[in-house]
Amino acid sequence: MDIIERFLNYVKFDTQSAEESATVPSTDKQLIFARYLRDELKDEGFDDVEMDDNGYIYATLKANTKKDVPTIGFISHYDTSPDCSGKDVKPRLIRNYDGNDIELSLGIISSTKKFPELLAHKGEDIIVTDGHTLLGADDKAGIAEIVQAMCWLRDHDEIKHGDIRMGFNPDEEIGMGAHHFDVEKFGCEWAYTMDGGDLGDLEFENFNAASAKITIKGVSVHPGYAKDKMVNANRLAAEFANMLPADETPETTEGYEGFYHLLGIESNIEKAKLSYIIRDHDRDKFEDRKDFIKECARKMNEKYGEGTVTADVSDQYYNMKEKIDPNMHVIDIVLKAMQDCGVPPKVEPIRGGTDGAQLSFKGLPCPNIFAGGVNFHGPYEFVSVQVMEKAMQVIVRICEITAGYND
């Protein structure tokens, strides 16, 4: 089976996760794919294949050398984003893409003006959607690359390597993918998530992240008799939102700049709820942002009475750079592998997070490598076959370089 067939088999499955679910995984349909993947790994002859009750899959390609080689791992998630439907995905392979606009379906155009990323893949074979669902390259491309690389190593015994572990998990898209990942069972000295974007992406810095739930208590009184009695939670919600800097939002920031992002408001006169996420690469600035949210609530209570506004601020994940810096050999190996495979590295901070961030803080240094998908989480998502093949080659080369790590 080649990498195209493998990937197209994977995207047939609807594995969308669900933000508000209390189950693990968050949707039962993820388990349908998980069982398929588990059985495929068994059929390919890998060792230690298992799936736990939460849908986490582990497998091993056994070492073919007696040398003392570190056990490393490769990890991808199989859920797709709640932001766009992943049901009945209809992928289309375009051979030798000509660099022009692509009609995905009648009236749905993926234009090079709106998506100039397409032009970087002129002459390549790309896989697109029909414009009605996402594709699922995030992160089924990563899964296909890992499995294909392990199959290639299995069939090429002349390439020496140590034990290589594979890990596949649900619910990354809702920030829960690493929560039930068994690092001890995985048994690796370090690992890599194959969950990055286009060719050459290498990421080992990400946002520090927190959520903030703001609750505002109002008092409803007939508007004709409301003077000095009514507390309109709608108006207080708008006032609170206006206390945050207008130039520190996702739509006004880039690079290392942090932000406050208002996800949603539920509001009436008696009660209002505002949901925020807080992001910053710098840990001190991150802590300041959380304190600022709490200070805004304090000032509102000073103005309208204690208990009117509550701010529940919870950390979600932290910048993995803190854990990668003492283990830079993990990055050096990837850079060497990319160089050997003719891939120019693009080392950039992630304006988001990955499972690797949480896994790094669980004791498993875990930077993020490109998987090839572009325009994630929407109907204009696409992936280049040649980029997937390069990602597979980089995985193979990482395993080979690691086999000489203790020389």
LOLO-158706 format. One line per field, with one value per residue (C-alpha): residue number from 1; residue in one letter; x, y, z. Coordinates in steps of 0.2 Angstrom, whole numbers, plus 5000, padded with zeros to 4 digits. Layout:
# residues N
nr <- NUM,...
rest <- A,...
u <- X,...
v <- Y,...
w <- Z,...
//
This chain:
# residues 407
nr <- 1,2,3,4,5,6,7,8,9,10,11,12,13,14,15,16,17,18,19,20,21,22,23,24,25,26,27,28,29,30,31,32,33,34,35,36,37,38,39,40,41,42,43,44,45,46,47,48,49,50,51,52,53,54,55,56,57,58,59,60,61,62,63,64,65,66,67,68,69,70,71,72,73,74,75,76,77,78,79,80,81,82,83,84,85,86,87,88,89,90,91,92,93,94,95,96,97,98,99,100,101,102,103,104,105,106,107,108,109,110,111,112,113,114,115,116,117,118,119,120,121,122,123,124,125,126,127,128,129,130,131,132,133,134,135,136,137,138,139,140,141,142,143,144,145,146,147,148,149,150,151,152,153,154,155,156,157,158,159,160,161,162,163,164,165,166,167,168,169,170,171,172,173,174,175,176,177,178,179,180,181,182,183,184,185,186,187,188,189,190,191,192,193,194,195,196,197,198,199,200,201,202,203,204,205,206,207,208,209,210,211,212,213,214,215,216,217,218,219,220,221,222,223,224,225,226,227,228,229,230,231,232,233,234,235,236,237,238,239,240,241,242,243,244,245,246,247,248,249,250,251,252,253,254,255,256,257,258,259,260,261,262,263,264,265,266,267,268,269,270,271,272,273,274,275,276,277,278,279,280,281,282,283,284,285,286,287,288,289,290,291,292,293,294,295,296,297,298,299,300,301,302,303,304,305,306,307,308,309,310,311,312,313,314,315,316,317,318,319,320,321,322,323,324,325,326,327,328,329,330,331,332,333,334,335,336,337,338,339,340,341,342,343,344,345,346,347,348,349,350,351,352,353,354,355,356,357,358,359,360,361,362,363,364,365,366,367,368,369,370,371,372,373,374,375,376,377,378,379,380,381,382,383,384,385,386,387,388,389,390,391,392,393,394,395,396,397,398,399,400,401,402,403,404,405,406,407
rest <- M,D,I,I,E,R,F,L,N,Y,V,K,F,D,T,Q,S,A,E,E,S,A,T,V,P,S,T,D,K,Q,L,I,F,A,R,Y,L,R,D,E,L,K,D,E,G,F,D,D,V,E,M,D,D,N,G,Y,I,Y,A,T,L,K,A,N,T,K,K,D,V,P,T,I,G,F,I,S,H,Y,D,T,S,P,D,C,S,G,K,D,V,K,P,R,L,I,R,N,Y,D,G,N,D,I,E,L,S,L,G,I,I,S,S,T,K,K,F,P,E,L,L,A,H,K,G,E,D,I,I,V,T,D,G,H,T,L,L,G,A,D,D,K,A,G,I,A,E,I,V,Q,A,M,C,W,L,R,D,H,D,E,I,K,H,G,D,I,R,M,G,F,N,P,D,E,E,I,G,M,G,A,H,H,F,D,V,E,K,F,G,C,E,W,A,Y,T,M,D,G,G,D,L,G,D,L,E,F,E,N,F,N,A,A,S,A,K,I,T,I,K,G,V,S,V,H,P,G,Y,A,K,D,K,M,V,N,A,N,R,L,A,A,E,F,A,N,M,L,P,A,D,E,T,P,E,T,T,E,G,Y,E,G,F,Y,H,L,L,G,I,E,S,N,I,E,K,A,K,L,S,Y,I,I,R,D,H,D,R,D,K,F,E,D,R,K,D,F,I,K,E,C,A,R,K,M,N,E,K,Y,G,E,G,T,V,T,A,D,V,S,D,Q,Y,Y,N,M,K,E,K,I,D,P,N,M,H,V,I,D,I,V,L,K,A,M,Q,D,C,G,V,P,P,K,V,E,P,I,R,G,G,T,D,G,A,Q,L,S,F,K,G,L,P,C,P,N,I,F,A,G,G,V,N,F,H,G,P,Y,E,F,V,S,V,Q,V,M,E,K,A,M,Q,V,I,V,R,I,C,E,I,T,A,G,Y,N,D
u <- 5000,5007,5005,4991,4980,4984,4979,4963,4958,4960,4950,4935,4932,4923,4933,4927,4929,4917,4921,4907,4908,4913,4918,4935,4936,4924,4914,4911,4915,4933,4934,4928,4943,4954,4949,4953,4970,4974,4969,4980,4995,4993,4991,5007,5016,5021,5023,5015,5000,4986,4972,4966,4948,4951,4956,4974,4984,5002,5013,5032,5044,5057,5075,5086,5102,5110,5118,5112,5100,5088,5070,5061,5043,5032,5014,4999,4981,4966,4952,4947,4942,4925,4926,4921,4912,4922,4908,4908,4924,4926,4945,4951,4969,4975,4990,5003,4994,4995,4995,4978,4962,4954,4935,4931,4913,4901,4903,4916,4933,4950,4959,4977,4973,4965,4976,4993,5000,4994,5007,5021,5015,5013,5019,5015,5001,4989,4974,4959,4941,4925,4922,4909,4920,4938,4950,4958,4976,4977,4982,4978,4993,5004,4997,5000,5018,5022,5014,5022,5039,5038,5033,5047,5060,5052,5055,5073,5083,5099,5094,5098,5087,5082,5065,5053,5036,5021,5007,4990,4977,4960,4954,4969,4958,4949,4965,4963,4974,4989,4979,4977,4993,5003,5020,5027,5019,5026,5043,5053,5067,5060,5047,5040,5023,5020,5007,5015,5010,5019,5036,5050,5040,5049,5041,5047,5040,5021,5010,5007,4988,4974,4955,4945,4927,4919,4902,4892,4877,4863,4847,4831,4819,4805,4814,4801,4805,4824,4832,4845,4839,4843,4860,4860,4872,4872,4879,4892,4898,4901,4910,4921,4925,4930,4942,4954,4966,4958,4976,4979,4967,4971,4966,4979,4994,5007,5024,5028,5014,5001,4982,4966,4953,4934,4927,4909,4896,4879,4870,4853,4849,4851,4866,4881,4895,4910,4923,4941,4957,4973,4989,5008,5024,5033,5029,5030,5019,5007,5006,5003,4989,4980,4982,4975,4959,4957,4961,4947,4935,4940,4938,4920,4916,4923,4911,4895,4897,4907,4902,4894,4909,4919,4934,4938,4955,4963,4979,4978,4996,5014,5027,5037,5053,5056,5058,5066,5080,5089,5087,5092,5100,5081,5081,5098,5093,5078,5088,5101,5087,5079,5096,5100,5082,5084,5071,5075,5070,5057,5059,5045,5035,5018,5004,4994,4998,5001,5000,5019,5018,5009,5019,5035,5029,5024,5043,5043,5052,5042,5044,5032,5037,5028,5015,5010,4993,4988,4973,4968,4950,4941,4935,4950,4962,4974,4990,5004,5008,5026,5027,5019,5033,5046,5039,5040,5058,5063,5055,5066,5081,5078,5077,5093,5103,5097,5104,5121,5117,5128,5143
v <- 5000,5017,5033,5040,5024,5024,5042,5041,5026,5036,5051,5040,5040,5054,5057,5074,5078,5088,5102,5100,5081,5074,5057,5050,5050,5065,5056,5037,5038,5041,5023,5016,5023,5018,5000,5001,5008,4996,4981,4988,4990,4971,4966,4975,4964,4977,4972,4977,4984,4989,5001,5006,5010,5028,5025,5028,5016,5011,5000,4996,4993,4982,4986,4977,4981,4975,4992,5003,5014,5026,5021,5036,5038,5046,5053,5059,5062,5055,5067,5081,5099,5103,5119,5110,5094,5078,5067,5060,5067,5067,5069,5072,5069,5082,5075,5088,5103,5117,5132,5139,5141,5124,5122,5110,5109,5120,5138,5133,5139,5137,5153,5156,5174,5170,5154,5158,5143,5133,5141,5133,5116,5119,5103,5092,5080,5087,5081,5093,5092,5094,5111,5104,5096,5097,5085,5078,5080,5087,5074,5059,5064,5062,5045,5039,5046,5037,5020,5021,5025,5011,4999,5005,5002,4985,4980,4988,4979,4987,5003,5000,5007,5005,5002,5014,5017,5024,5033,5038,5048,5056,5073,5084,5097,5100,5101,5084,5073,5072,5070,5052,5048,5035,5042,5028,5014,5023,5021,5033,5045,5057,5058,5069,5074,5073,5087,5103,5112,5113,5107,5110,5116,5112,5119,5118,5134,5136,5148,5147,5145,5148,5149,5162,5160,5177,5176,5192,5193,5205,5211,5211,5225,5232,5245,5258,5257,5252,5267,5263,5245,5236,5229,5224,5210,5213,5230,5225,5211,5224,5235,5220,5216,5234,5234,5222,5230,5231,5229,5212,5200,5186,5197,5211,5200,5189,5180,5181,5193,5186,5190,5189,5180,5181,5165,5168,5178,5171,5185,5192,5205,5193,5184,5185,5173,5178,5164,5169,5161,5169,5166,5172,5164,5173,5165,5181,5190,5176,5177,5196,5193,5181,5194,5208,5198,5195,5214,5219,5208,5216,5234,5229,5222,5238,5248,5237,5227,5212,5196,5204,5198,5182,5176,5158,5157,5140,5135,5124,5121,5129,5133,5117,5127,5126,5107,5106,5119,5106,5093,5101,5085,5081,5096,5094,5076,5083,5097,5084,5073,5087,5093,5075,5073,5090,5099,5117,5119,5132,5134,5145,5147,5139,5152,5138,5122,5103,5087,5088,5104,5094,5078,5088,5094,5075,5071,5067,5080,5081,5094,5095,5091,5095,5083,5093,5099,5117,5127,5116,5115,5120,5115,5123,5111,5102,5091,5088,5070,5074,5083,5068,5058,5070,5069,5050,5051,5063,5050,5036,5047,5052,5034,5030,5045,5040,5023,5031,5043,5034,5031
w <- 5000,4995,5006,4995,4997,5015,5018,5007,5017,5033,5028,5024,5043,5052,5068,5073,5091,5102,5113,5126,5128,5145,5138,5132,5118,5116,5102,5099,5080,5084,5091,5075,5066,5081,5080,5061,5064,5078,5066,5052,5063,5068,5050,5045,5058,5071,5089,5106,5096,5109,5111,5128,5134,5129,5111,5113,5102,5104,5094,5091,5077,5085,5084,5071,5080,5096,5099,5113,5104,5113,5111,5102,5096,5083,5088,5078,5083,5073,5078,5066,5071,5077,5067,5051,5046,5043,5038,5020,5015,4996,4993,4975,4969,4957,4947,4942,4949,4936,4948,4943,4954,4958,4957,4972,4968,4957,4963,4976,4971,4980,4972,4972,4976,4993,4996,4988,4998,4983,4971,4981,4976,4957,4948,4963,4966,4978,4987,4990,4996,4987,4996,5009,5022,5029,5022,5038,5034,5051,5057,5046,5035,5050,5054,5036,5036,5052,5047,5030,5037,5049,5035,5024,5039,5042,5024,5023,5036,5030,5039,5057,5070,5088,5095,5087,5096,5088,5097,5090,5101,5100,5105,5101,5093,5109,5119,5127,5117,5129,5145,5144,5135,5145,5144,5155,5144,5129,5136,5125,5129,5117,5103,5089,5084,5066,5066,5058,5042,5026,5020,5033,5047,5064,5080,5098,5104,5108,5117,5136,5136,5149,5148,5157,5161,5166,5175,5178,5189,5185,5193,5182,5185,5175,5164,5168,5187,5185,5192,5205,5205,5188,5185,5167,5164,5145,5147,5160,5149,5135,5148,5153,5135,5132,5147,5137,5125,5107,5099,5108,5099,5087,5072,5077,5082,5075,5079,5097,5101,5114,5115,5123,5112,5116,5111,5115,5125,5132,5139,5146,5159,5174,5169,5157,5153,5143,5137,5134,5129,5135,5125,5126,5122,5136,5153,5163,5151,5151,5170,5169,5156,5168,5182,5171,5168,5187,5190,5178,5187,5204,5197,5191,5208,5216,5204,5205,5221,5227,5219,5203,5192,5194,5184,5183,5175,5172,5164,5149,5143,5143,5131,5127,5124,5143,5142,5124,5128,5140,5126,5110,5103,5099,5088,5081,5075,5065,5057,5051,5045,5035,5028,5022,5014,5005,5016,5021,5039,5044,5063,5069,5085,5085,5088,5096,5105,5101,5111,5111,5122,5136,5133,5135,5153,5156,5154,5136,5125,5110,5096,5081,5063,5047,5041,5025,5027,5023,5027,5041,5049,5033,5016,5007,5016,5005,5006,4994,4991,4988,5005,5014,5006,5012,5029,5028,5023,5037,5049,5042,5043,5061,5066,5056,5064,5081,5079,5079,5093,5106,5095
//
